């Protein structure tokens, strides 16, 4: 008697209705969020590496310098100078003008911030450290993403760099006139001298034009610049006496 042939039923790869298994649907929102987080992490790592490397390597320039060079149609005037080759009075003048408590804070001057809030935001509260982060690693403007990155990178830079290095980078990438960046270029541009030869008055005038370098002149100072320079000279002498210049001298 012939045995009945065994037959095997082919298994369907498509789940039957009511089996409880459904095809996985694409989730575009989840994909976008994942990619955004990955991009943010990559950017943070890149910026962190840049902060660490600039502790030892002098910045070749900044995004703002590059954009100004494009706007002007020619490279900007930028020449690095070490802090040891700058007149000490010039370093003190910059600190007295922009951030008198530079040696006593960790990147944010909370007293200045509270005063700015009390006055309705009509005065600035950015420290030299915050300005270095903005000028060296970020971009200009008041957008929230830039402010958030600035708030994250400033304490990191303060932890990795000594105060003298922060001030050294600041004085080299600050804008002193249209297309003129750094204390060395500014000393030559306005007075025809090396930064080591700056007098207290010249140093104070250079510091006085920093908030508005395109509309103020150190060599042809307005009455306002002259008054501001006199205040800065007094402030520089004060921080030298009370020890607030000790961290960078």
PyMOL commands that set and color helices and strands:
alter all, ss='L'
color gray80, all
select helices_A, chain A and resi 28-53+63-72+83-85+88-98+110-118+128-137+144-160+163-173+183-191+195-197+200-208+210-212+223-242+246-248
alter helices_A, ss='H'
color red, helices_A
select strands_A, chain A and resi 77-78+175-177+180-181
alter strands_A, ss='S'
color yellow, strands_A
deselect
rebuild
show_as cartoon
